[in-house]
């Protein structure tokens, strides 16, 4: 038996879908046969064949309601939601303002819940929601403490919604590790910084956006029809314990 991800006839919404991992997810869902709508706070810099893009701030309840209503009006249904919008700049927790922390938590936790509620209201039997989370939910997240806390909350939210919304809609999450995107070099200090980081990853490199997208597409598809409430770690093996590097350095001195 040949296994293939077939999303023909499905309609998918990908938040934060105009660049990076979100754009790769949208492209992969299109390749699998889905009709895809992406959204972001700004217009897409380039069009993605097989998809449409909508400007929407997913933190705004009225905008989200209009977004989902527009998807249904255009396509007649909504089968898949990928909550990908998120992120946070590096800011030490002691220096960040209460407003900064609130905005980070709003974007990375409250907004996915808001969009999921709107999507669930119109989804039929067999609907699938995939929350794009982060390894920051699993380990300390210095410099992005509120982001890590929000992503941990998103993983917990995933498990709770999977119970509340079963059996009609499946809800899963992907904890994503470091991934090469158009912002990677700027964020990690160019090729030398990226290479140093990649040496700490068991698989020896950062993920490609298409690899994360493949995991999301699997969870959205019928191949994962009995998977719900799960958090799948997509991080290349994680991170080697720091004490191992410390011991190695001691031996070399």
N, C-alpha and C positions, 0 to 999 in steps of 0.2 A: 504494500500500500504506500502510495506517495503522499507525503504530508505537505500541504501548502497552505499559506495564509490567503484566504479568499474572503474579501469584504465586499464583494459585488452586491449592489443594491442597498448597502448601508450608507448612512449619512453621519459624518463625524464633524465635531467641533474641536478645534485645537486652540487653546488660549496661548498667548505669547508665541504665535506661530509664524512670525515674519522673519525670524533669523535664528541662527544657531541650532540648538537641539530641537526647538519647536518647528522650525522649517523642515528639518530632516524627518521629523515625525509626520508632518503633513505630506511630504513627498512620498514617504513609505506607504502611508494609508492610501494615497492616490494610486500608487503602483499596484496595491492589493485590490483595487477596484472600487474603493469608497468615493463618494462625493464628499469633498472636504471644504469646510469653512474655517478660516483662520481669523483670529482677532488679535489686536494689540492696541496700545495707546496711540500709536501713530500709523500712518500709511506704510504699506510694505514698499521697500526700496525697489523691488522687482517682482513681477508676477510669477506665480507658480502654476503651470499648466494643470488643469483639472481641479483647480480650487478657486474659491473666491475669498476676498479679504474684507474684513469689516473693522473700522476703528471703534474701539470700545475700551473703557476703563473698567476692568472687572471688579473694582472695589465699589462701583456705583450700582446700587440695586436697580434703579430705573434703567440704566444703560444695559445691565445684564438681562433684565426682563425683555427689553426691546431686541437684544441680540438673539436670544433663544426664540422669541416669537418670529423674528425674521428668518431664522433657519427653517423653522417649520413652514412658514408661508412660502418660502422659495422651493423647498424640497419635499414638503409634505410630512416630514418625520425627523426624528433625531435618535440615532441608535448608539452613538459612541461619543463620549466626552473625554478629552485629554486635558487635564488641568496642568498646564506647563508653565504659565506665567509665574514669575517669582524672581528672587534674587535680593542681594543687599550689598552695598559697598562696605569695604573694610573700615570699621570704626571701633576703637576700644570701648568696652561697655561703660567704663567710668567717665568717658568723655562725651558719650552720646546723650542727647536730650530725650526727655520722655516722649516728645512728639516723634522723634526719629524712631525710637523703639516701637511706638504704636503703629507707625506707617509700615515698618518691616513686618510686623505680625499681621497687620491687616492684609497686606499683599500676599503673604506666604501661607496664611492659615484661614483667615476669615473669608477672603475672596474665593478660594477653592470651594469652601462650604457654600457660599452664596451661589456660585455657578452650578455646583452639583445639585442644589435644591431646585433651581430653575430647570435644569436638564431632566432631573428625575420626574418632575411634574408632567413632562410630555413624552417620556420614553415608554415604549411598550415592552412586552415580554422579551427577554434576551438582551436588554440594554447593558452597556458596559461603560464604567467610568474608570479611568486610569489617572491616578495622581502622581505627578512627577515630583518626587521628594529628593532627598540628598543624604549622603553618608554623614553629613553634619548632624543628622538626627540620631546617629549611633555613637558618636564620639565627641569629645570636647570641640568647641568651635570658637576658639579665641579670635577676637576681632570681628566676629559675626555672631555674637552670643544670642541675640534675639532671633536671628535667622535660624540657627540650630534649634532653638527652643520651638520656633514655629514649625519647622519641619518634623520635629519629634511629635508635635501636636497633630500634624497632618497624617503621620503614620497611625496614630491612635484614632484619629477621625476616620481613616480608611476602614479600620477594623469595626468601628461602631456602625458606620453606614452600611457595611456589608451585611451586618446582622439585621438592622432595621429595614433594609430595602430588599432583602431576599424574599422570595426567589426571583422577583421580576427583573432586578438589576444587580449585576455583579460589580463590586468595587474593589480595586486593587491599587497598589502603589509600587513605584520603582525608586529605590534609593540609589541615586546616580553618584558615582565617584568623579574624579577629575576627567574632563573631556576636552578635546581639542576643538575650539571654535574660532571664529574670527577675532575674538577678544583675548585669546589665550596668551599670546606673546606680550601684549601690553600688561596683562594682569600678573604674569609670573616673571617678567623681566627679560623677555627675549629667548632665543634658542638655548643659551647657557642655563638660564633658570629652569626652562621646561625640561631640559635633559637631566638636570640634577633631581628634579621632582620625579621624573619617570624612573629613575634608578631606585626609588623607594617603593615602586609598585611591583608586586610579584610578576605580573605579565609583562613588565618592562616598558610599558608605554601607557599614555592616556587613551581613553576611549575615543573612537570616532563617533560623531553624531549619529551616523547611520546604524551603528551597533546598538545604541540606546533606543533608537527608533524601532529596531527589529524586536526588542523586548516589549516595547509598548504595543506594537502591532500584534504580537502573540497574545498578550493579555486581553486585548480588545476582540480577539477572534474566537471562533468556535473551538479552536484547539485548546483553549483554556476554559472550556465550558463548565468545568467543575472546580475552577480556581476562583475563590472570592475571599476577601479579607486578608489577602497575602501581601507581604512586602518583599519584593524580589530585589536582592542586592546586585547591582551592576557596577562593579568597582575594580575589576581586574585582579581580584584576590585580596583587596583591602590594603592595609598598610602593615609592614613588618613592625613588630614591637620595638620601640625606641631603645630599650635596654640592650637589644642585640647589637645595634650599631655602636652603642657606648662600650660594650665589652670588646668588640672588634677593634675600636679605636685604641682602647687600653692595651690590647695585645700588640698593636703595631707600634706603640710608643717605646 
